[in-house]
Amino acid sequence: MVFEAWKKIQQQEIAPIYLIYGTEAFLINETKNILLKELLTEEETDFNFAVYDLEETPIEMAIEDAETFPFFGERKLLFLHNPAFLTAEKSKDKVEHNLSRFEAYIQQPAPYTVMVIAAPYEKLDERKKITKELKRRAEIIEAKKLNERELTNWIKAQVRSRGFAIDEHACERLLALVGTNMFMIVSELDKICLYAAGQGNITVHLVEELVAKSLEQNIFTLIEKVVQRRLEDALRIYYDLLKQNEEPIKILALLAGQFRLIYQVKELSRKGYGQQQIASYLKTHPFRVKLALGQAGKFTDEELLRIMNLLAEADYQMKTGGMNKSLLIELFLFRLKK
């Protein structure tokens, strides 16, 4: 688990090679920051830290750097991004990599260099010799998307490190408002903690007062009003979005995406799929599935199909120029009353 790996790094249990793979960009970036902080001083970073994009640079260039003695200080830190040769995907780049040279380096890494292979992929190709060798020799860090419980625990730890406390309800509200993007969560927590200096606890009220609502969150709230049959409130939110110069076509796409998710979640739930299974099948975050499940129970199958047809009709008219774009969504909301 990534957090255990961070703890070992902070205790100066440093491996010569790290393989960090997964699709959570925040965890990959944070691993880089922790290694930089623990391995190099600010002055050393200018000379002994380098980043290579393996979609553009042959790996042997990074290996030559790794095998060159540090110019200043005792250690070097190299980050190698996008090693597509570890996956089953066809590489988009035209760079040829000398993988036999890389394999030789893995078996005998330079003692003064820490090399991090950052693979932002959900899966690696375990059949490949180079993948097997790297997983056998390197320290493995999995940067997977966190589930709701892991995200909640992580938020609490982030808040605690800033000298505050946050309860379950405030965590849940934060996730509902911000979503699961860890970069955005950290940004909002920094703002909340700065405002809450001296208060000790971060409450639901504080979260609602300070967290800026994204377009996606406004769409979610709009749909909540539709679920509650409060269509006047839904229209008010829509008019506010137009005042903020949000594009009607983007609003429609988000509405269609959310209702499609509600429909899919409802259908899969009926077939006996659990929340985690649905998230995996639909390739979305479990927290989004949880929210959609709560909304799905408020609609009959017939209502959802009718809404999907109305959205498809609005999308067609919007793309063929049949009617004013902003009026199309307004008409869609009015037709939900019927």
C-alpha positions, 0 to 999 in steps of 0.5 A: 500500500502506498501509505506504508511505502511513504512511511518506510521512505520517511524512515530512510528505508530507501530502495534503489529502484521503485516501481509505482503504478496505477491511475491515481496521479496524486499518489504518484506526484506525492511519492515524488515529493516525499522522495525529494524531501527525504533524499535531496536538499534544495541545493542538491535538487538542481543537480541531482534530480531529473525527469524522463518521459519514456514516450520521448526519450530512450531508456538508455539515456536515463540509465547513463544518467543513473550510472553517472556519479552525482555532481554535488551531494551523495545521491541522485533521484531519477523519475522515469514516466510512461514506460508503455513497454511494461503494458500490453498497450501498443506504444504511441511513441516511436522511441526504441528502448534497449530493454536488455540494457534496462534489465542489466541495470535492474539486476545491478543498480547504481548504489548512489541513484534512486530510480523511480519508474512511474507507470500511470496504468491500471495494469501491467503486462505480467507476461513480459520478461521486463515486467517480471524482472522489475516486479521481482527486483524493485520496491512496488508502490500501487497508486490505485484509486482509493475507495470511499473508506480509504478516501475518508481515512486519508482526508482525516489524516490530512486534516489531522496533520494540519492540527484539526479534526473532521467528522464523518458527515463533514468528510462525506459532504466534502466528497459530495461537493469536490468529488474524488480528485485528490488534488482538488480535495487537498486544495479545498482542505488548505482553504478550509483549515486556513479559514478555521484557524483556532476553531479545532473542528471542521464541520459540515457547515464550514465545508458547505460555506467554503467549498466552491461548487464545481459544474459537476456538483451543480449538475448533481444538485440540479438532478437532486432537485429533479429527484425531489420533484422540485423543478422550480429549484432545478430551473433556478440552478440552471439559470445560475449556470447560464449566468456563469457562462456555462455552455448549454452543450456541456450542461446537457452532456453532464446531465445525460452522463449522470442519468445514464449512470443512474440507469446503469447502476439501477439495472446492475443492482437489480442483477445482484451486482454490489457497489464495488462490482458496479464501480469496476464494471462501469470503470467509475469511482465507488463513491459515484456509484453510491450516490447514483444508487441513492438517486436510482430508487427515486425513479421507475424504469419507465421514468428513466427511459423517458428521461433518457429519450428526452435527453437524446432528443435534446442532444440531437436538436442541439447538434443539428441547430434545430432550436436555441441551445439554452432553451432546449435544456429549459424545455427538457426540465419543463417536460419532466413535470409531465 
